[in-house]
Amino acid sequence: MKHRIRFVGMLLLLSLPLLAPIIFAQGTEADYERANRLRSRFQGLAVNIPERANWIGNTGRFWYRKSVKGGNEFVLVDAETLAKRPAFDHEKLAASLSTAAAGRYTAVTLPFATITFLDNERAIEFAAAGSMWKCDLADYACKKGSPAPQGPFGQGGRPPEDDPDEYPREYENDVFDGMVDLSPQQGQRRGFGFQQPGQASQEQNLKTSPDGKWEAIIQNYNVFLRPKGRSEATPLSFDGSEGNYYTLASINWSPDSKRLAAYRVRPGYRRQVHYIESSPADQLQPKHSTRDYVKPGDTVDIAQPMLFEVETKKQVVVENSLFPNPYSLSNPVWRKDGRAFSFEYNQRGHQVYRVIEVEASTGKSRAVISDEPQTFFSYRALQGNQRESGSKYRHDVNDGKEIIWMSERDGWRHLYLYDGATGKVKNQITKGAWVVRAVDKVDEEKRQIWFQASGAYPGKDPYFTHYYRINFDGSGLTAFTEADGNHTVVFSSDMKYYVDSWSRVDLPPISELRRTEDRKLLLELEKGDISALLAAGWRAPEVFTAMGRDGKTEIWGVIHRPTNFDASKKYPVVEAIYAGPQGSFVPKTFSASMQTVAELGFIVVQIDGMGTNNRSKAFHDVAWKNLGDAGFPDRILWHKAVAAKYPYYDISRVGIYGGSAGGQNSTGGLLFHPEFYKAAVSNSGCHDNRMDKMWWNEQWMGWPLDAHYAAASNVDNAHRLQGKLLLVIPEMDTNVDPSSSMQVVNALIKADKKFDLLFVPGGGHGAGGAYGQRLLQDFFVHHLLGVEPPDWNKRERNRMSTADGN
């Protein structure tokens, strides 16, 4: 077989263009230069943009940071007096910190994004220059403290600005689903498999009884009990072994110290993914490493609950007919009165989810709640304002006498009130053709729930988050937000006031202080000003809707145009795709950034098709055993509707790109819909759902594995390739097994298909950086515009020659 793969360094040479060059200038070197200047061109031009409000303890005061010309400033507001002023003297603090930290800071370029008020608001604490600092607000003396903790977003404590030039954000980064730690010793979690018992010190590996008299430990894989502070221990169990061991993390004492519950675990298969780091920074020779990584179909750890009585040393096996095939069990939690303990059971395949209660005196178990959908139970917990959103929420009222539970049984994600004693639904709390997005507070005394929801306002974007309160019995639904935008609300600790900040992709944020009692507007805090941004040529994305495949459901997306857009020209289209069912991904809030890809002469779009989350259960269920669908029938109809409205929208030249699940989606666009998509760039793709992490893929594709996995596989369908494909494979991707992409490469070679490949040595999930972004741009310029990109090698040589004075 003749293989048409031509390596040049890491990159295979680009294929011939799809089309003849377009007669007008798009994809020129000037377009690239303009695209590269977008960030600096627009940086800092949007002012009075507020960040999240932060209430100070139990007071009626809060602070927030906002953008101003040249940087940012901190604002302090008193909700009682409506006084609004700078949170501190920015000039004095900048001068003091510059001296103490040996830096150069100004009033609007302070090196931190968050503060904590201390000493009754007479001082503030923040992280800067690698350390914690405390500054007195009387004399502005700043003292250096301990090293600053490193959070997920570094010392500043804020996430990086969303950049639509990058792949759409995805939320499948954890190999472990966070359900329960079944490790024999604490701190040894490893995916879905867990370490065998180690030799950690006894002091670190014990559970002390509430009355302080007893210590539970693990010895020889069994549960032992000893008087506090003593070394001699008595076994409570004798059935533990290397292959069926008890776990310390699961041990939980009853409140009266008379009993304890624990799990005995039969470990599943320990799969490992192997890595060769070809170009390590610290040595010449490659390095080998492994990562524990359980995949669909693998055998999982099986936990069996056990009950132990301290006085009699009796062991009670909890009968497991209600939880025979666990994917996972949550750790046991005792009722406060010690009458029982409960845990949550997620059945393998995610189609049965139960709350199990075990009676302490007998060990008998019963299902207090059992949710058994025909497709999947989206078991991950709700994530508030995040685009990712599961369908699991539980709140035990009055020590489990009642339970507030989330379910999609009526076709929408809603709250239900259960009788904890009978397991029967007392009443549905929320109801309607809309979805609950998060629960902020349950007030058991007033029997009220404060929550977030989307879609309750007819005619408005069904993804916009709004805030509500409702009584346990479903009465008294009260809306705290009404404005047509996506809202973030922060209540004071006593719920007396709230700050409502809202925006849209085409409207800068507005922040308001309101009184909860009557929702009265007390103070307009900020109103984003983008006049300078607009004057500089910034173009807001357009929100566009079209009917989906069923002819009645609206599909929502956004359209990005270049700053030099000319309606008399024809523009090829590039779609940024991420169709992961765990969330919805089209932006809903304001961002002053731009699509650099669009600036090269494209229209760039993003769409949430069927199969994604935060709409009806039927909308979501399209993904069930059908990840290859990726909402493409809806997406293509959406594209055609845009083209019908705008003659310049050229759907004869459509490209698509994405990373991770979006990598699977973008390649799938070429394989399953070659009549529409002509070119694709796929980064870090999980191209075969049998090769990717278990929890994410079995959640949507089901268990046991069946023919649906092969039907959705980009590997099994690689022979269908007709368009132009660029695969990006990070060498050290610990999220998606790099072999998933390499198997696509292998299948394409066997099918004698022509494609391009970027292999990134040392790269992690989504790697490529500026180099990969430029290749993505070049790829679409070459194949969709029919224009040869600039010769970057020659440009680099010329730049170096000029710098050397030659």
N, C-alpha and C positions, 0 to 999 in steps of 0.2 A: 504494500500500500504506500502511496506517495503522501507523506505528511506535509501539509502546507503551513507549518508553524516555524516562524523565523525569529529567533531570539536575538535581541541586541541589548546586552546588559540584562536588566530585569524586564524590559519591555519588548513585546513582540511588535514588529512594524505594523502600522495601520494599513488597513485594506484600502482598496480603491474606493472613491466616493460613489454614493448611490446615484447621484444626479449631476448633471452638468452645472458649472458655476452659475450662480444667480447674477443677473446683470447689475444689480445695485450693491452698494458696499455694505456687507455684513460679514462679521468674522475677520475684519481687517486688524492690522496691528494697532491702529488707533482705537478700535473697539476694545481690544485687550487692555490697552493702557487706561482707557476710561473705566473699564470694569475693575481694574486693579486699584484705581483711585477712589472707588465708591466709598469705602469705609472712611478714609481720611476726609473725603469731600463732605460727608454728612455727619461725621462724628461731632457730638456735642451741640448740634443745632436744635435739637428738641429740648426745650427747657420747661421747668415747672412740672416735670414728670415725677410723681411721687412713688416711693417704694412702700412696702407693707408697713402699716402702723403697728406700733409696739406699746401696749399698755404697761405702765410701770407698777408692778405688783398689784395690790388691791386698791390703788388710788384711782382717781378719775382723770389722771394725766397720761399722756402718751407722747411718743416721739416717732418721727419718721425721717428718712433722708429723701431729698429731692434733687433733681438735676438743675443746675444754674449755669449761666454762661461761664465756660472754662472749667467746670467741674461739678461739685455737689456741696450741699450744705444740710445740716441737721436742724430740724424744727421741733419745738416742744409746744404742746397744746394742753390747756386745762379745760376739760369738758364742762366743769361747773361754772367757771367764770367766762368761758369762751376766749380767754387770753391766748394769744398765739405769738411766739417769739422764737429767736434762735435758741437752740438747746444749750448753747454755751457760747463764749466769746471765741469764735473761730480763729481770729488773728492771734490772740494770746496763746491759744493751744498750739497753733502751728509753730509759733516762735519757740515755745517751750519744748515741744517735742523735737523740733529740728536740732536744738542744742543737746537734748538728752540722748537722742538716738543717732546723732551725727548724720542727719539727713537734711534734705532741703524741701520743706513742705510749705504750702501756702494755705490760706484760709479755705480755698475751694478744692485743694488737692491733698487733703488729709488721707493717710494711707490705710484707712479702715472703712468698712461699710456698716458695721454694727457696733453698738455701745451698750453697756449695762450701767444703770445708775446705782450708786452705792451710798452708804452713810446718809440716808434720807435726802438723796439727790444733791448732796454736797460734793460728790466726786463721780467720775465715770471711769469705767474699765473697758479696755479694748485690746485687740491683738494687732501688733504692728512690728515690722522688722524682726520677725521670728520670736517675739516675746510678748507676754502680757504686760500691759501698762496700766497704772492707776494715776489719774491726774486730778488733783484737788481743784475745785471750781472757785475757790476763794483766791488763792495766789497762783494757780495754774502750774504748780510744781508737779512734774511728771516723774514717777518712779518706775523703774523696770522691775518686773516680777519674774515668774517662772516661764519656761518656754511655752510658746503658744501651742495649743493642741491643733493637730491637723485634721480637720473635718473633711467631708467628701468634696468640698469646694475650696479647700485651703484655709488660710487664716482669715480671710475676709468674711467668710460665712455666707456668701451669696453665690448662687449658681452662676456660671458664665452666661453671658448674653446669648440668647437663642440666635443662631446664625442660619438663615434659610439656605445659604450656599452649601452647607453641609448636608449630609444625609439626614432625613427626618429622625428626630430623637426616638429611640426605642428603649423599652423597659424590660428586657429579658436578660439582665446581666447576672442574676444569681443562679448558680447551678442548683442550689438548695432552695426549697420553696418556703422555708421558715416555719414549717408546721410544728415540728417537735424534734428535740435533740435526743437521739436514742443512743448516744455514745456511752460506753461503760464508764468513762471518766469525763468530767466536765472539760469543756474547751477543746474537744477533739472532733468537732463536726467536720465531715468531709463529704460533701454532696449528699447523695442518698445512702451512701455506705459509711460505716463508722469504724474507727480504729478498734482493734482488740484492746482489752484492758492493759493499761500501762503501769508505770511505777511511780505515779505522782504521789507527793507526800500525803500522809493521812490527814494533816491539818487542812489541806486544800480540798479534801474529798470526803466530806461528811455532811450529814444533815442533822441539825440539832432540833430536838422536839420543842414545841412552843413553851412548855413549862421548864425548859432548860435542864431536865434531868437525864435525857437520853441522847445518844448519838447513833445515827444509822450510817453504816459504811458498807462498802463493797469489798469483800475478800474472797479470793478464789471463785470469782464470778457470781457470788451469792450475796444476799442481804444479811448483814450481821448487826446486832444491837449490843451496845455497851453503855454503862453508866458514864455520864459526862466526865471527861478527864481521866478515865480509866483506860488501860490498854487491853484488858481481857474482854473479849466479845463473844456473844452467843449467837449462833446461826438461827435465822428465821426461815431461811430456805435452804434446800439441799439439791435442787434440780438445776442449778446453774452450771454451765460449762463453757468451754471456748466457743462452741457453736450455738449456744443458747444461754446468753448471759444477762444478768440484771444490770440496769443502768442507774447510776447515781443521779443523773439529771432528772430522771422521772420520779424519784422518790418524793412523796409529799405527805407530811404529817397531818393528821386530823387536828382540828383546833384544840380538842381536849387532851391531846397527846396519848390517847388510848389506842390509836390505830395508825397505820401508814399504808399508802398505796404505792406500788412500784410496777415497772414494766420489765418483763423478761423478753429478750429480743433474740430472734433467730436471724442472723445477718443474711443479706442477699448477696448478689454477685458483685464483686469488686472490679468493675471495668476501669481500665486506665487508658488515657490518650497519651501517646508518646510524641515528644517534640525534639527536633534537632535545631538548635539555634546556630545558624551557619556563620554568623558574623558577630560574636559577642564583643562587647566593648573592652573587656579586660584581658582577653587572650586571643591568640591567633587561631587556635584550634576550635572547632565547633563544640557545643555543649549539648548533652542529652538530659532531658528532664521528663517527668510524667505528671499527669494530673488525674485525680479520681473524677470520673465523669460517667454517670449512669445514663443509658440511652433507652429509648422506647423498646419495650419487650423484655428488658432485663428483669431478673428477680429482685424484688425489693426487700428491705428489712421488714420482718413481721413482728409486731409487738403484742404481747399478751398481758393484760392487766392482772395484777395480783393484789390481794388484800391480806394484811398481817395484823394480828391482835397482840399488843405488847404484853399484857398480863399472862395470857395463856400460851404465847409464842405460836399460836395457831396460824397456819397459812390457808387462805381461801382462794381457790381458783375461780375467777369470774367467768361464768359461762359466756361463750363468744358467738352464739348463734345470731346475734344482732350486728356483729362486726366480723364476719368470717373471712373477708378478703381485703384487709386494709392496705390502701396506698400509704396512709399515714394516720396516726392518732395524735391528738394534742395531749399535752401533759395533764395528768389528773389534777383537778381542782376541787377541794373539799367545800361543802356547804358550811357556812359559818357556825351552824348549830351542830355540826358533826354527824348529821343523820345520813349523809351520802356524799359521794364524790361524783363529778361529771367529767366527761371528756368528749371531744368531737371526733367523729369517725368519717373519714373520706375514703370511700370504696375505690378500689382500683378501677380505672376507667372514668371516674368523676361523674357518675350518673346516680350515685346514692350518697347522700350526705346526711349524717345523723348527729344529734346531741344525745349521748347516752348517759344515764344516771345509774349509779351502782349503790344499792342500799347497804349501809355499813354493817348492820346487824346480821344480814344473811348473805351478802355478796351477790344478790340477784340484780340483774340489769334490766333496764327498760329503755325504750326509745322515747324520749320526751318530744323530740322533733325528728321527722324524717322527710327530707326533700328528695324526690325521685323523678327528675325530669326525663323526658324521652331522649334528649340530646345530652348536653353537658351542664353540670352545676359549676358555675364560674366561682371557684372556691376561694380565690384570693380576696383579702380584705379590701374594703373600699379605701381609696387613696385621696380623698378630698378633692382639691382643685387640679390634681394631676390628670393627664390625659389617659393614663392607665386606670382602670376601675374594675374591680371584681364585684361579685354579687353576694358576698358573705358579710353579714353583720349580726352580732348577738350581744344583747345586754340583759343580764339577769336582774330582775326587779325583786326587792325584798327577799334576798337570799334564794332566788330561784322559784319563788311562789308564782311569779309570772316571768315570761321571757319575751323580749322584743326581738323579732327575727326578720331577716331579709329574705325575700323569695321573689321569683319571677313566675310563679304558678299561674297568674292571670294574664301573662303575656307581657308584663312590664315589671321593672324592678321596684318593689314596694315593701313597706314595713307591715308586720303582723304582730298582734298581741296574743301570746299563748298562755294557757293555764298550765303552770308548771307541774301541778299535781296530776292532771288528767291527760296532758299532752294534746288537748284540743284547742283549736283556734277560737279565742274569745271574740275577736273582731279584726277586720282588716283596718289598719290605721290610715295609710295613704292609699289613694286609688285614683286612676285616670290614665290617659294615654300620654304618660310622661314617666320619667325615671328618677328615683332617688340617687343622688350622687355621693352623699356622705352624711353621717350623723355627727353633729358638733357637740351636743350635750343632751343628756337625759336627766330631767328634773323629776325624781321619783316623788318628792313631796307634793309638787304641783301637778304631777302626772302629765308632764309636757315634754315634747321632743323638739329640739332645734336641729334643723337639717338643711342640706343643700339638695337642689333638684334641677333638672333640665327638661325643657319641652312643655312646661305648663302654660306658657303664653302662646295661644294660637297666632300663627302668622309671623312669629319671630324665630330666629335661629334656634332649632331644637337642642343645640349643643351648649348654648349659653347657660352658665351656672347662676342660679338665683337662690336666695336664702328664705327659709320659712320656719314657722313654729306650728305645732299641731298638738292637740290633746291625745292621750292614750286611746280614747274611744273613737278617734277619727274626726271629732268636731273641732271647731275653732281654728281652722287653717288660716294662718296669717302670713302675708308676704311682706318681707322687709326690703325687698328690692323690686323695682319696676322698670327702670330705665332700660332701653334697648341696647344691651351690651353684655359682656361677660364680667361677672362680679366676683370680687373678693371682699368678704366682710370679716372684720375683727371686732368682737364684742369686748367690752370691759369685763372685769372679773365678776361683777355683780349683775351683768347683763343689762345694766341701766342705759348704756350708750353703745353705739357701734360706729365704726368707720367703714364706709362703703366706698370702695374704689372700683371703677368699671371703665371698660374701653372696648373698642372693636379694632379689627385690623386697619380700618380706615378712619378711626377716631381716637385721638390721644386720650390718656387717662383723665378721669375726673374723680376727685376724692372729696367725700362729704362726711361731716359729723352729724349723726342723727340720734334722736332720743328714741329708745326702744318702745316706750309706752304708747306713743301715738305716731311713731315714725317721722316726727317733725324734723325738718332740716334745721339744724342749729347753726351750722357754719360750713361754707364752701371752703374746703382746705386748699385745694389746688385744682387748676384747670390747665392741662398740658397745652403748651404753646408750640406749634410746629410751623409758624409763619416763615421763619428763616429756613427751615428744612424744605418747605415747598418752594421758596424762592431759589434755592440751590438746585432745584430740578428733581427732588424726590417725588416718586409716584406711589401712592397707596395701592395695595392690591385690590382687585375687584372681587367681591363675593358674588358667586354665581350658583344658581340652582337649576336642576333639570330632573325630569322624572326618571326613576330607575326602571329596571326590567319588568316590574310588576305593573307599571303604568299608573301608579298612584302614590308611590313613596318618593319624596324629594331627596335628591342626592346633593350634598353641599360641597363646594370647593372654592378655591381662590385662584385668581389669575394675576400673574406678575408680568408687567410689560417693561421694556427698556426705557431709560430716561429720554432717549431720543426717538421714541416711538412715532411712527409715521403710518397712519391708517391707509395710505395709498399703496403701501408695500405688502408683500406676502411674508408671513413669518412662520417658519417651522415651529413645532410645539415640542417641549420637553416636559415630561411628567415626573415629578419627584414622588416616589411611591413608598409607603410603608403600610401594609395591610394586616398587621398583626391583630388578631381578634381581642387582645387584652385591652385595647383602648381605642380612642379616636384621635386623629393626628393632625387634621387641618388646623392651622393656628386660628385662635379666636380672640386674642388680645393684641394690643398695639405693639409694634416693634419698629424702630426707625431704621432697621437694616434693609438691605436690598438683595435681590437675586443677581449675583454677578454673571451667572449663565445667561440670564435674559439680556444683559447688556451687550452680549456678543452678537445679538441679532435674532433672539428667540423670544417666544412667549413661554413662560414656565408656569406650570399649574400644580396644584395639589388637591386631592379628592379623597373623601371618605366614602367608599363603596359599601355595599352590603357585605356582611361578614365581620365588620368592625363593631366596636362596642358603643354603649351609651345611647342606643335607640331601643326599639322594641326587642323582645326575645326572638321574634321571627326574623327580624333584621339581622340579629347576631347569629342565629342558627344557620345561616347560609354557609358559615365556615365549618360546620360540623362534618367531619370526615371529608373535607373539601377545601383544604388550604390552597390547592392549585387554582381555585376559582378567583381568589383575591379581589372579588368585586369587579372583575373586568367587564362583564356585561353592562354594569351600571356606569363604569368609567367611560366606556366607549360611547354609550348613549349621551353622556354628559359632554364629551368632546364634540360629538356631532351637533348637539344643541348649541354649543358655543359657535361652531363653524357656521351654523344656519343664521346666527345673529350677526356675526362679524366676518365679512368676506376675507379679511386679512389673515384669518386663523386657518392655517394650511394643514389639514389633517391627512394630506397625502405624504407628509413628512413628520412623523411623530416618533420621538425618542423617549426613553424612560430610564430612570436610574433609582437605585436604592441600596441600602446596606442591611445586613443581617436578614431578618425576615423580608425586608425590602429587597435584599439581594436575590432571594428566591423569587419574589414577585416580579422583579424587573426582567430576569432571565425567562421566567414563565410567560411574560408578555410576548416575547419573540417565539417561544415554542408553541404556545396554545392560541395565539392571536396574531400570526404573521401577516395576515391581511391588513392589520391596522398599525402595529408597532414595527418600526423599521430598524431601530438601533437601540442598544441597551448597554448600560454600565452597571455591573453588579459587584458590590463590595462585601466581602465576608459573608457570603450567602449560606444559609442553611438549606441547601438545594435538595436534600432528601430528608424528610422528616424522621426517617429511621436512624439517621446519623447524628441528629442533634440531641440536645438535652431532653431527658425524659419528661419532666414536669410540664414544660411548655408544649411539647408535641402531643403527648397522650391526652392532655387537656382538650385539645381541639380535634385530633384525629382518632381518638378512641383507643380502647384496649379490649380484647387482644388485637394485635396487629392483623390487618386484613389487606385486601387488594386495593383499598383506597389509598394506602401509602404509596404504592407503586404508581397509581394513576396520577398522583400529584407530584411525583418525583421528576426533577429536572434531569436527573441522571438517566432514568428509564426512558425519558422523552427527548433526550439530547439529539437524537437522529432527526427530529422535526425542525431543527434550526434552519431558518431561512434568512434572517436579518443579520445585522452586524453586531457582534458581541465583544465587549471588553470585560474580562473577569479580573477582579482584584482580590488577591489571596494574601492575607497577613500570615507570616510564617509562625508566629507565636500566639495565635488567636486562642485564648482560653475560654471564650464564650461559645463559639461555634467551632467544632472540630475542622481544622483546615482540610482534612481529607474529604470533607463534604464537597468542597469546590474542586479538589484534585480529581475526584471521581467523575465530575462533569467534564473536566479536561480529558480524562481517559476515554469517556464515552464519545466525546466530540471527535477525538482522533480516530477511534474505531469507525465512526460514521463518515470519516473523510470530510469533516467540516472545517471551514476556515474561521478563525477567531483570533482575538488578541488577548494577551495575558500580562498582568503586572503582578509579580511576586515580590512581596515586601519583606526582606530579611529583618528579623527582629520585631516586626510589626505586630501590635495587638489588634483587638477587634476594632474594625473600622479604620485601620491604618491607611496611610497614604499621604496625609497632610497636604501641604501646598503643592507638592509634586503631583500627587494623585488628583487633586482638584484641577490642576492645569491639564493633565492628561484627559480627564473627563471633558473639559471644555474643548480641547483639541479634537477629541473623538467626535463630538456632536458637530463641531464646525466642519470637520472633514466630511462626515457622512450625511449630514442633513442640509448644511448650507452648500456643500460642494465646493468649499474653499480650502486651499491648503493653508494650514496654520503657519505662523511664523517659524523660522528655523531657530529654535531656542539655543541650539548648540553654537550656531554662528554668532548669535547675539551675545552669548556668554564670552566667546573668544574675543569679540570686539570690545566688550566691557573691560575685560582683563588687560587687553593691549593698551587701552586708553589709560587705565589706572597705572600701568607700568611706565607710561610715558613713551611708548613705542609708536 
